[in-house]
Amino acid sequence: MFLSARRLFPCLLVLLPPIALGGELALDAPDEIVELLTPHLPEEAGAVQLQKLSREILSTEGYFLPVIDFAQSNDAVRLKIDPGPRTTVKAVNVTINGPIEAKIKDELVASWRLPIAQPFRQEDWDRAKQDLLSRLLANDHAAAKLVDSEAGIDSLAASAMLMAQYDAGPRYRFGELRYSGLERYSPELVERYNHFVRPGEAYREDKLSELQSTLQVTPYFSSVSVSLDPDAAEGDGATVDAPVLVRVREQAAHRLALGAGVSSNTGARIEFAYHTPNLFKQAWSLDSGLRLEQKKQTAYADVFLPPDEKNRRHSVGVMAEGTDIEGLKTQRFAFGAQSVQQRGSIEQRLALQWQHEYLQPDGAQETDSKALVPNVTWTWRQVDDVLNPHHGIVLQAQIGGAAQELLSDQDFVRLYGRYQQFIPLGRVDSLILRGELGYTIADSRNGIPQDYLFRTGGTSSVRGYPYQSLGVEDGNAVVGGRYLAVASAEATHWLDNDWGIAAFIDAGDAIDALQDARLAVGYGLGARWRSPAGPIGIDLAYGQRISEFHLHFSLAIPF
């Protein structure tokens, strides 16, 4: 028996009397067939309907000659199914016509996803056709199409002969960029972010996607669409240039926000924020706000400029902050400038900051300190998913310093490094390793602002201890030391796509002299939820040094 069809139909039906079935339906078939049919067979149906539906479902999996028998009693109906041989692919004939390079054509044909000797399934057949078309559309050939396809089924021989014919169409190149939706901003602003689509270059679908995603995360646009316009293409037939349409919707000129939250580190929080993406009508983005937390209060204003010709993003900012943590009250005033540049997988941050800090340790002398600190940070990321990594590594290194001759009270050099690695444990579970090392090179910690010393403890550091409770004792307060070491290991088992449980152990301390080194250990269990913003964690940890339990909340985004 041979079937030739562009859309497969089930084979001949053996008609049964149209009697209504009563009682419970039981399937007598191989396990994989029971699993396939059970979700789709209705509890109440006639014999003909059940047979027809069963055959249709089995045909989509390549079973075209099943034998189906019924047996009925007062309280049960037994449907016995012998699926017969499964159809496999015997021959494949894929052709691609049009002005396409021979090498690319051969690679596409070789990548066909339903090759000879594979079981024939309707879903795989449809996916194979669409996959090759998608590959054509993604590079050079934006007007490619599937001209014809046929699956010839020889049900007696349990074999399938597949044919798919494509027309690649002309080769496309990017034409000029055409904009719509720009009101407050000029096309030159968009061009500052455009490092992907250049007129005259070969069309690549991923380059359009990269430009769209890059524009979408800027502060200027609430929605972005970037697409090719094949209808406006011009050329000699074999190669054409098509305009690129950039459609945008601009963000509101001003935005006020009020938020509230809670952190296991700094307590309850309310925040007022004001944002404008077009300060002084220069496309400068202003982020400002007032954040009031139980242990920390912050007022800030930052201005971010569009990227320059070398894709550097410059910003300036000012901040006033007060804290009351572990017996240490601080008041800090700072302003500075920063430049961020992405170089492949390495992000580089150059910063210059001046700050004046007042310290009030409980039970110790009040002090103040000033520092003008140039600082450079390198971050290298190689992870499979930035928000929900399963495997990969992130490394960070910082170096900064100050000199008394340059508006500072103390000479020092600060070194800091951080390591985080995600190691797969099976298909979904993972092991996360984390480490930190820091050293501030100076004669003493006196005269150095707390930002350039080290304290640890709390969420994302050493769990089981209060926030920044591990450091140097000064009176009844805990202040920063010149040395830092932290290590952590965490295993996460995901129960389903959204929820998981974690077990962890942390160890670390911040000290002012190496002879005082004594790591504080914390360990415990936690719950994980994959939110749209990244994994959110809640941990119950036991601090071995202080013999106490502490609860921690975290948003676990790789640094």
NUTOR-634610 format. One record per residue (C-alpha): residue number from 1; x, z, y. Coordinates in nm, 3 decimals. Layout:
<recs>
REC     k        xx        zz        yy
REC   NUM         X         Z         Y
...
</recs>
This chain:
<recs>
REC     k        xx        zz        yy
REC     1     0.000     0.000     0.000
REC     2     0.153    -0.103     0.338
REC     3     0.026    -0.001     0.681
REC     4     0.150    -0.163     1.000
REC     5     0.025    -0.004     1.319
REC     6     0.130     0.088     1.669
REC     7    -0.066     0.407     1.627
REC     8    -0.079     0.553     1.278
REC     9    -0.411     0.607     1.107
REC    10    -0.476     0.804     0.790
REC    11    -0.511     0.623     0.462
REC    12    -0.829     0.566     0.265
REC    13    -1.073     0.856     0.242
REC    14    -1.232     0.955    -0.086
REC    15    -1.587     1.024     0.022
REC    16    -1.742     1.346    -0.100
REC    17    -2.107     1.441    -0.076
REC    18    -2.187     1.577     0.271
REC    19    -2.259     1.926     0.147
REC    20    -2.201     2.231     0.367
REC    21    -1.942     2.474     0.238
REC    22    -2.016     2.842     0.228
REC    23    -1.796     3.146     0.181
REC    24    -1.428     3.196     0.242
REC    25    -1.194     2.895     0.241
REC    26    -0.878     2.926     0.029
REC    27    -0.594     2.676     0.028
REC    28    -0.405     2.602    -0.292
REC    29    -0.097     2.410    -0.174
REC    30     0.277     2.448    -0.117
REC    31     0.362     2.715     0.141
REC    32     0.469     2.468     0.409
REC    33     0.140     2.278     0.371
REC    34    -0.065     2.597     0.395
REC    35     0.126     2.693     0.709
REC    36     0.066     2.346     0.853
REC    37    -0.309     2.326     0.784
REC    38    -0.432     2.683     0.829
REC    39    -0.441     2.691     1.213
REC    40    -0.642     2.368     1.228
REC    41    -0.910     2.391     0.957
REC    42    -1.244     2.531     1.077
REC    43    -1.399     2.818     0.883
REC    44    -1.731     2.638     0.853
REC    45    -1.717     2.267     0.775
REC    46    -1.846     2.009     0.534
REC    47    -1.637     1.877     0.246
REC    48    -1.598     1.533     0.406
REC    49    -1.492     1.685     0.736
REC    50    -1.234     1.910     0.570
REC    51    -1.088     1.623     0.369
REC    52    -1.070     1.391     0.669
REC    53    -0.913     1.654     0.890
REC    54    -0.661     1.754     0.622
REC    55    -0.553     1.393     0.570
REC    56    -0.514     1.333     0.943
REC    57    -0.294     1.639     0.983
REC    58    -0.086     1.556     0.674
REC    59    -0.032     1.200     0.793
REC    60     0.130     1.324     1.114
REC    61     0.391     1.495     0.892
REC    62     0.453     1.185     0.680
REC    63     0.224     1.261     0.383
REC    64     0.008     0.949     0.344
REC    65    -0.112     0.979    -0.019
REC    66    -0.233     1.336    -0.066
REC    67    -0.463     1.432    -0.353
REC    68    -0.734     1.674    -0.241
REC    69    -0.976     1.856    -0.476
REC    70    -1.256     2.098    -0.401
REC    71    -1.394     2.383    -0.605
REC    72    -1.685     2.593    -0.479
REC    73    -1.840     2.920    -0.593
REC    74    -2.093     3.148    -0.430
REC    75    -1.839     3.339    -0.226
REC    76    -1.537     3.110    -0.193
REC    77    -1.428     2.750    -0.147
REC    78    -1.092     2.643    -0.288
REC    79    -0.919     2.340    -0.137
REC    80    -0.642     2.223    -0.370
REC    81    -0.392     1.988    -0.209
REC    82    -0.106     1.795    -0.360
REC    83     0.059     1.639    -0.052
REC    84     0.239     1.372    -0.254
REC    85     0.573     1.224    -0.153
REC    86     0.688     1.259     0.205
REC    87     0.759     0.935     0.387
REC    88     1.116     0.882     0.505
REC    89     1.264     0.626     0.741
REC    90     1.393     0.319     0.552
REC    91     1.489     0.089     0.842
REC    92     1.528     0.110     1.218
REC    93     1.537    -0.185     1.458
REC    94     1.598    -0.087     1.820
REC    95     1.664    -0.359     2.078
REC    96     1.737    -0.326     2.449
REC    97     1.709    -0.641     2.659
REC    98     1.821    -0.698     3.014
REC    99     2.144    -0.673     3.220
REC   100     2.284    -0.365     3.051
REC   101     2.648    -0.305     2.963
REC   102     2.720    -0.366     2.594
REC   103     2.896    -0.032     2.555
REC   104     2.605     0.162     2.705
REC   105     2.358    -0.034     2.492
REC   106     2.551     0.044     2.174
REC   107     2.571     0.414     2.265
REC   108     2.197     0.432     2.330
REC   109     2.107     0.260     2.004
REC   110     2.350     0.484     1.814
REC   111     2.185     0.793     1.966
REC   112     1.839     0.706     1.829
REC   113     1.683     1.036     1.725
REC   114     1.492     0.927     1.414
REC   115     1.756     0.761     1.193
REC   116     1.739     0.622     0.840
REC   117     1.672     0.876     0.561
REC   118     1.505     1.125     0.794
REC   119     1.146     1.240     0.720
REC   120     0.892     1.048     0.924
REC   121     0.683     1.266     1.155
REC   122     0.456     1.138     1.430
REC   123     0.597     1.389     1.677
REC   124     0.956     1.284     1.601
REC   125     0.863     0.917     1.631
REC   126     0.708     0.970     1.973
REC   127     0.999     1.188     2.086
REC   128     1.260     0.935     1.971
REC   129     1.097     0.655     2.171
REC   130     1.062     0.869     2.482
REC   131     1.415     1.010     2.454
REC   132     1.579     0.666     2.457
REC   133     1.359     0.557     2.747
REC   134     1.451     0.870     2.941
REC   135     1.820     0.798     2.887
REC   136     1.773     0.446     3.021
REC   137     1.583     0.571     3.324
REC   138     1.844     0.838     3.400
REC   139     2.138     0.602     3.457
REC   140     2.137     0.267     3.638
REC   141     1.803     0.140     3.505
REC   142     1.529     0.308     3.707
REC   143     1.267     0.049     3.609
REC   144     1.330     0.049     3.232
REC   145     1.025     0.041     3.006
REC   146     0.924     0.043     2.641
REC   147     0.790    -0.306     2.576
REC   148     0.675    -0.271     2.217
REC   149     0.697    -0.032     1.922
REC   150     0.571    -0.031     1.566
REC   151     0.590     0.202     1.267
REC   152     0.532     0.015     0.943
REC   153     0.434     0.257     0.667
REC   154     0.457     0.169     0.298
REC   155     0.264     0.462     0.158
REC   156     0.327     0.371    -0.209
REC   157     0.702     0.357    -0.153
REC   158     0.687     0.652     0.090
REC   159     0.897     0.461     0.342
REC   160     0.874     0.376     0.711
REC   161     1.021     0.079     0.897
REC   162     1.055     0.146     1.269
REC   163     1.080    -0.101     1.553
REC   164     1.120    -0.027     1.925
REC   165     1.188    -0.284     2.194
REC   166     1.294    -0.194     2.548
REC   167     1.346    -0.385     2.869
REC   168     1.629    -0.223     3.068
REC   169     1.534    -0.402     3.387
REC   170     1.787    -0.454     3.670
REC   171     2.071    -0.217     3.745
REC   172     1.989     0.003     4.044
REC   173     2.212     0.131     4.320
REC   174     2.126     0.389     4.583
REC   175     2.010     0.236     4.910
REC   176     1.960     0.405     5.243
REC   177     1.804     0.751     5.265
REC   178     1.461     0.756     5.428
REC   179     1.319     1.083     5.552
REC   180     0.968     1.213     5.605
REC   181     0.849     1.556     5.716
REC   182     1.139     1.632     5.953
REC   183     1.011     1.775     6.280
REC   184     1.245     2.049     6.405
REC   185     1.554     1.919     6.225
REC   186     1.747     1.594     6.228
REC   187     1.856     1.378     5.930
REC   188     2.213     1.488     6.009
REC   189     2.124     1.839     5.889
REC   190     2.018     1.703     5.550
REC   191     2.338     1.498     5.531
REC   192     2.542     1.818     5.559
REC   193     2.404     1.921     5.221
REC   194     2.419     1.574     5.066
REC   195     2.724     1.548     4.842
REC   196     2.542     1.360     4.568
REC   197     2.357     1.047     4.684
REC   198     2.562     0.780     4.861
REC   199     2.432     0.427     4.946
REC   200     2.598     0.166     4.730
REC   201     2.670     0.400     4.437
REC   202     2.511     0.352     4.096
REC   203     2.173     0.519     4.050
REC   204     2.184     0.848     3.861
REC   205     1.871     1.055     3.811
REC   206     2.070     1.382     3.796
REC   207     2.216     1.316     4.141
REC   208     1.866     1.296     4.288
REC   209     1.780     1.623     4.113
REC   210     2.094     1.792     4.246
REC   211     2.020     1.686     4.602
REC   212     1.661     1.807     4.569
REC   213     1.758     2.147     4.426
REC   214     2.032     2.191     4.690
REC   215     1.789     2.124     4.976
REC   216     1.523     2.343     4.817
REC   217     1.738     2.658     4.835
REC   218     1.831     2.609     5.201
REC   219     1.645     2.825     5.454
REC   220     1.490     2.520     5.622
REC   221     1.241     2.375     5.373
REC   222     0.953     2.520     5.172
REC   223     0.925     2.211     4.950
REC   224     1.149     1.910     4.883
REC   225     1.101     1.587     4.689
REC   226     1.381     1.333     4.639
REC   227     1.301     1.009     4.458
REC   228     1.395     0.644     4.432
REC   229     1.161     0.378     4.571
REC   230     1.186     0.087     4.322
REC   231     0.906    -0.104     4.499
REC   232     1.129    -0.145     4.806
REC   233     1.435    -0.258     4.610
REC   234     1.635    -0.557     4.727
REC   235     1.896    -0.758     4.538
REC   236     1.982    -1.057     4.323
REC   237     1.776    -0.960     4.020
REC   238     2.051    -0.822     3.798
REC   239     2.156    -0.555     4.050
REC   240     1.929    -0.416     4.322
REC   241     1.950    -0.153     4.597
REC   242     1.655     0.085     4.629
REC   243     1.593     0.330     4.916
REC   244     1.598     0.701     4.844
REC   245     1.293     0.886     4.974
REC   246     1.352     1.242     5.095
REC   247     1.021     1.416     5.162
REC   248     1.033     1.771     5.299
REC   249     0.803     2.038     5.430
REC   250     0.969     2.270     5.679
REC   251     0.963     2.646     5.658
REC   252     0.771     2.842     5.918
REC   253     0.968     2.883     6.241
REC   254     0.934     3.263     6.224
REC   255     0.867     3.496     5.936
REC   256     0.800     3.871     5.935
REC   257     0.802     4.072     5.614
REC   258     0.728     4.428     5.511
REC   259     0.840     4.551     5.171
REC   260     0.862     4.866     4.964
REC   261     1.041     4.960     4.646
REC   262     1.238     5.222     4.460
REC   263     1.593     5.239     4.325
REC   264     1.746     5.489     4.087
REC   265     2.056     5.479     4.308
REC   266     1.919     5.528     4.660
REC   267     1.555     5.635     4.609
REC   268     1.234     5.505     4.762
REC   269     1.261     5.225     5.014
REC   270     1.063     5.051     5.286
REC   271     1.196     4.749     5.471
REC   272     1.104     4.544     5.777
REC   273     1.257     4.198     5.802
REC   274     1.252     3.911     6.048
REC   275     1.376     3.561     5.968
REC   276     1.405     3.238     6.162
REC   277     1.582     2.929     6.029
REC   278     1.628     2.768     6.371
REC   279     1.790     3.021     6.604
REC   280     1.846     2.871     6.952
REC   281     1.717     2.540     6.803
REC   282     2.058     2.490     6.639
REC   283     1.951     2.517     6.272
REC   284     2.120     2.856     6.261
REC   285     1.946     3.088     6.016
REC   286     1.891     3.447     6.128
REC   287     1.821     3.723     5.876
REC   288     1.762     4.064     6.028
REC   289     1.591     4.382     5.930
REC   290     1.567     4.757     5.900
REC   291     1.590     4.913     5.552
REC   292     1.497     5.280     5.516
REC   293     1.592     5.445     5.186
REC   294     1.602     5.811     5.092
REC   295     1.982     5.813     5.071
REC   296     2.069     5.516     5.291
REC   297     1.939     5.365     5.613
REC   298     2.054     5.021     5.730
REC   299     1.991     4.795     6.030
REC   300     2.143     4.448     6.009
REC   301     2.146     4.100     6.160
REC   302     2.324     3.800     6.006
REC   303     2.345     3.445     6.135
REC   304     2.423     3.165     5.886
REC   305     2.537     2.823     6.002
REC   306     2.480     2.496     5.813
REC   307     2.774     2.381     5.597
REC   308     3.055     2.191     5.767
REC   309     3.217     1.865     5.653
REC   310     3.419     2.054     5.388
REC   311     3.104     2.224     5.255
REC   312     3.204     2.562     5.397
REC   313     2.921     2.793     5.502
REC   314     3.010     3.017     5.793
REC   315     2.825     3.330     5.903
REC   316     2.855     3.623     6.143
REC   317     2.685     3.959     6.123
REC   318     2.649     4.310     6.257
REC   319     2.535     4.625     6.081
REC   320     2.469     4.994     6.138
REC   321     2.435     5.221     5.835
REC   322     2.387     5.587     5.755
REC   323     2.414     5.745     5.410
REC   324     2.377     6.091     5.255
REC   325     2.508     6.070     4.898
REC   326     2.662     6.346     4.686
REC   327     2.722     6.579     4.981
REC   328     2.885     6.309     5.196
REC   329     2.713     6.190     5.513
REC   330     2.845     5.871     5.670
REC   331     2.768     5.670     5.981
REC   332     2.913     5.321     5.988
REC   333     2.911     5.043     6.246
REC   334     3.052     4.705     6.151
REC   335     3.061     4.343     6.255
REC   336     3.239     4.049     6.104
REC   337     3.252     3.683     6.006
REC   338     3.259     3.511     5.668
REC   339     3.321     3.165     5.524
REC   340     3.203     3.067     5.174
REC   341     3.314     2.757     4.987
REC   342     3.233     2.639     4.635
REC   343     3.520     2.463     4.461
REC   344     3.399     2.351     4.121
REC   345     3.315     2.667     3.926
REC   346     3.506     2.892     4.170
REC   347     3.342     3.042     4.479
REC   348     3.578     3.154     4.754
REC   349     3.479     3.397     5.030
REC   350     3.700     3.457     5.332
REC   351     3.591     3.748     5.549
REC   352     3.711     3.939     5.851
REC   353     3.537     4.268     5.930
REC   354     3.592     4.549     6.174
REC   355     3.423     4.882     6.118
REC   356     3.415     5.231     6.259
REC   357     3.308     5.508     6.023
REC   358     3.222     5.876     6.074
REC   359     3.242     6.109     5.771
REC   360     3.074     6.448     5.732
REC   361     3.167     6.597     5.392
REC   362     2.973     6.911     5.304
REC   363     3.218     7.203     5.322
REC   364     3.509     6.995     5.459
REC   365     3.641     6.865     5.790
REC   366     3.464     6.582     5.967
REC   367     3.673     6.269     6.020
REC   368     3.642     5.919     6.156
REC   369     3.829     5.600     6.070
REC   370     3.860     5.243     6.193
REC   371     3.980     4.931     6.015
REC   372     4.006     4.557     6.082
REC   373     4.016     4.403     5.735
REC   374     4.069     4.041     5.633
REC   375     3.946     3.996     5.276
REC   376     3.931     3.712     5.025
REC   377     3.713     3.706     4.713
REC   378     3.724     3.457     4.428
REC   379     3.440     3.441     4.175
REC   380     3.460     3.219     3.867
REC   381     3.141     3.163     3.666
REC   382     3.102     2.987     3.334
REC   383     2.761     3.090     3.194
REC   384     2.484     2.895     3.024
REC   385     2.215     3.032     3.255
REC   386     2.281     3.206     3.586
REC   387     1.967     3.423     3.573
REC   388     1.942     3.479     3.196
REC   389     2.289     3.428     3.047
REC   390     2.335     3.431     2.670
REC   391     2.700     3.334     2.656
REC   392     2.974     3.285     2.911
REC   393     3.206     3.476     3.139
REC   394     3.224     3.578     3.506
REC   395     3.548     3.689     3.671
REC   396     3.597     3.821     4.023
REC   397     3.910     3.913     4.218
REC   398     3.943     4.057     4.570
REC   399     4.231     4.133     4.800
REC   400     4.212     4.276     5.150
REC   401     4.403     4.505     5.379
REC   402     4.462     4.651     5.723
REC   403     4.751     4.745     5.949
REC   404     4.778     5.016     6.215
REC   405     4.911     4.757     6.461
REC   406     4.580     4.566     6.432
REC   407     4.293     4.797     6.534
REC   408     4.319     5.016     6.221
REC   409     4.399     5.383     6.160
REC   410     4.586     5.332     5.832
REC   411     4.800     5.071     5.656
REC   412     4.654     4.974     5.321
REC   413     4.603     4.690     5.074
REC   414     4.296     4.692     4.852
REC   415     4.293     4.516     4.515
REC   416     3.983     4.483     4.299
REC   417     3.892     4.291     3.984
REC   418     3.576     4.268     3.778
REC   419     3.510     4.110     3.438
REC   420     3.181     4.040     3.264
REC   421     3.136     3.850     2.938
REC   422     2.825     3.753     2.742
REC   423     2.880     3.715     2.368
REC   424     2.597     3.576     2.150
REC   425     2.483     3.787     1.857
REC   426     2.279     3.536     1.664
REC   427     2.035     3.299     1.830
REC   428     1.893     3.526     2.102
REC   429     2.066     3.867     2.094
REC   430     2.381     3.932     2.293
REC   431     2.669     4.169     2.359
REC   432     2.768     4.226     2.722
REC   433     3.117     4.352     2.802
REC   434     3.204     4.465     3.153
REC   435     3.515     4.604     3.317
REC   436     3.634     4.698     3.668
REC   437     3.976     4.789     3.806
REC   438     4.057     4.883     4.163
REC   439     4.360     5.009     4.351
REC   440     4.400     5.079     4.721
REC   441     4.770     5.081     4.802
REC   442     4.827     5.344     5.072
REC   443     5.016     5.669     5.134
REC   444     4.684     5.856     5.127
REC   445     4.310     5.797     5.151
REC   446     4.292     5.954     5.498
REC   447     4.196     5.710     5.771
REC   448     4.060     5.450     5.526
REC   449     3.684     5.374     5.545
REC   450     3.487     5.443     5.228
REC   451     3.419     5.070     5.179
REC   452     3.787     5.024     5.092
REC   453     3.810     5.322     4.856
REC   454     3.624     5.372     4.528
REC   455     3.336     5.578     4.397
REC   456     3.134     5.503     4.085
REC   457     2.843     5.629     3.877
REC   458     2.482     5.513     3.854
REC   459     2.315     5.182     3.780
REC   460     2.551     4.889     3.710
REC   461     2.852     5.121     3.687
REC   462     2.867     5.437     3.473
REC   463     2.516     5.526     3.363
REC   464     2.432     5.886     3.284
REC   465     2.565     6.004     3.622
REC   466     2.407     6.008     3.969
REC   467     2.487     5.726     4.208
REC   468     2.847     5.747     4.339
REC   469     2.890     6.094     4.194
REC   470     3.224     6.009     4.030
REC   471     3.504     6.028     4.282
REC   472     3.728     6.275     4.461
REC   473     3.598     6.620     4.551
REC   474     3.633     6.711     4.918
REC   475     3.470     7.047     4.983
REC   476     3.127     7.020     4.825
REC   477     3.117     6.643     4.864
REC   478     3.235     6.345     4.657
REC   479     3.442     6.092     4.852
REC   480     3.621     5.773     4.759
REC   481     3.956     5.765     4.581
REC   482     4.235     5.508     4.563
REC   483     4.196     5.423     4.192
REC   484     3.901     5.290     3.993
REC   485     3.852     5.207     3.624
REC   486     3.521     5.127     3.453
REC   487     3.443     4.981     3.108
REC   488     3.107     4.909     2.947
REC   489     2.960     4.758     2.632
REC   490     2.591     4.679     2.588
REC   491     2.408     4.518     2.294
REC   492     2.061     4.373     2.355
REC   493     1.809     4.281     2.086
REC   494     1.520     4.064     2.209
REC   495     1.189     4.140     2.041
REC   496     1.029     3.821     2.179
REC   497     1.082     3.581     2.469
REC   498     1.021     3.849     2.734
REC   499     1.103     4.195     2.600
REC   500     1.416     4.348     2.452
REC   501     1.586     4.679     2.378
REC   502     1.947     4.767     2.460
REC   503     2.204     5.022     2.350
REC   504     2.507     5.085     2.571
REC   505     2.812     5.297     2.638
REC   506     2.988     5.323     2.975
REC   507     3.309     5.498     3.076
REC   508     3.488     5.525     3.408
REC   509     3.603     5.729     3.705
REC   510     3.737     5.703     4.059
REC   511     4.040     5.920     4.139
REC   512     4.308     5.968     4.403
REC   513     4.604     6.033     4.171
REC   514     4.678     5.892     3.827
REC   515     4.749     6.237     3.683
REC   516     4.379     6.317     3.746
REC   517     4.262     6.033     3.521
REC   518     3.980     6.150     3.293
REC   519     3.710     5.897     3.208
REC   520     3.348     6.007     3.231
REC   521     3.144     5.874     2.937
REC   522     2.774     5.786     2.939
REC   523     2.558     5.626     2.672
REC   524     2.195     5.561     2.597
REC   525     1.910     5.320     2.532
REC   526     1.713     5.090     2.757
REC   527     1.433     4.833     2.781
REC   528     1.475     4.480     2.914
REC   529     1.224     4.238     3.063
REC   530     1.303     3.876     3.145
REC   531     1.148     3.839     3.488
REC   532     1.156     3.515     3.694
REC   533     1.435     3.674     3.902
REC   534     1.648     3.773     3.602
REC   535     1.649     4.053     3.340
REC   536     1.510     4.381     3.472
REC   537     1.631     4.693     3.294
REC   538     1.530     5.056     3.269
REC   539     1.784     5.283     3.099
REC   540     1.785     5.644     2.984
REC   541     2.150     5.756     2.971
REC   542     2.326     6.078     2.881
REC   543     2.628     6.178     3.090
REC   544     2.868     6.353     2.855
REC   545     3.076     6.517     3.128
REC   546     2.776     6.680     3.301
REC   547     2.552     6.716     2.990
REC   548     2.255     6.560     3.171
REC   549     2.012     6.272     3.119
REC   550     1.952     6.022     3.400
REC   551     1.706     5.734     3.437
REC   552     1.837     5.406     3.584
REC   553     1.665     5.088     3.707
REC   554     1.847     4.759     3.744
REC   555     1.810     4.388     3.809
REC   556     2.079     4.249     3.580
REC   557     2.202     3.934     3.758
REC   558     2.567     3.841     3.688
REC   559     2.781     3.905     3.995
</recs>
